[in-house]
């Protein structure tokens, strides 16, 4: 029911009666809603079953490819150790993401306020972004003494750029008539930023944030692999490396699945945040009513 | 609010010898002079490229003239101007009431201080029930009404409108034309209205400034002496047709002179 109908209390004419075409459309939509959840689950179960069978039929030794059962045993058996590792990786990832948001959005606002600053610094932000973090990381750990700080720096370098570039785009995408309107009403620079540019940039920022969430996990994992385990304990990536040295393939898979789960969780959480912030007004969050 | 005869109205603003030449050498306006008096409904009527939107931007202070003066009688103060653009130009993230609050908000007034003004403006455009709605939930005509409410909420001395109804369908446009006149009768505002529609300009205004292109300039000023209030009956009256012919002839003469 549209807003106008809700307020005027008038329903659309002919509500209730549905022709065959509409009925087909509705049942197709219903099927799709169910299939959206059922099909991926069926697919997962089928893959696990096939995996298990391939291992059993070919009698593949577990130090080459363990079956899903062994991976599950490792996941439950080593849970305490894996959970600690996951907490460490998650902590670095989240801290890097927060820093990426502060740094990326902060730089975007600074660049927006001063064109000269943008012209001076933007090229270097691009260079920092296009240089693979794996190749910078060893240098970072030479100069940065604290492991945690080094790992944060690695993850931040990968994650801040999408926030910076999308927020910059958003701050510059203000409707030009609204910009004129603010000028006519004599808005100050801060009023323009706060009431006009930041809300306009929000959808773009949230798009960049979703990408940064995934990237900060990648950054944290790369940092762990480069930094090794000394000093701060081992995260999931370090556990994978360590298990690899011991040919404990089942634990490698277990840790890997936890990293994947963490990535999915971050993406889902950020998508939810984006939906909550935009659902009232932004086109991307709209359900078509007709 | 009764409208004084044209000759007795106190001056609000005056354009004197306005010239605007853009960097490419294009003369958008050449020697435009025009007086706006309190209670006027003035239409700037002309083909595209005649500088009518440029004239409006100069009046709004968005563009500086190359030569000439803009004089506000008694000086210009914050809140003297209200503007309605061709698009509704609402902030999509703000509710209807918050959009109308904007001109006050930018002057540091809290919603509580001006709540009554905001609700009154919304009542005048018939949208008091929609104050908590978001712009995307409204039709094109309703969004334009919000835009009008925002332009008049501060009781500005002058409201500028840049082809506000050009993108709407004809039925909605007629309705909004009627409502705009009703609104003007209630609050007695002064309006400068840019349009390329002869019919719209005759229906709405008491003065029509006909403009020509290349270079943009004023070629004629017409008075539409039909009394307000005007309604749908006026649209089919002989007087309306005569005024339309007069304005149309002036427009064609202007366009031929330019060609």
Interface residues (C-beta under 8 A of the other chain):
Chain A: X2 X3 X4 X7 X175 X177 X178 X180 X181 X182 X183 X184 X185 X186 X187 X191 X195 X196 X199 X202 X280 X281 X282 X283 X286
Chain B: X60 X61 X62 X78 X81 X83 X85 X87 X89 X91 X92 X93 X94 X102 X103 X105 X106 X107 X129 X130 X133 X134 X135 X136 X137 X138 X139
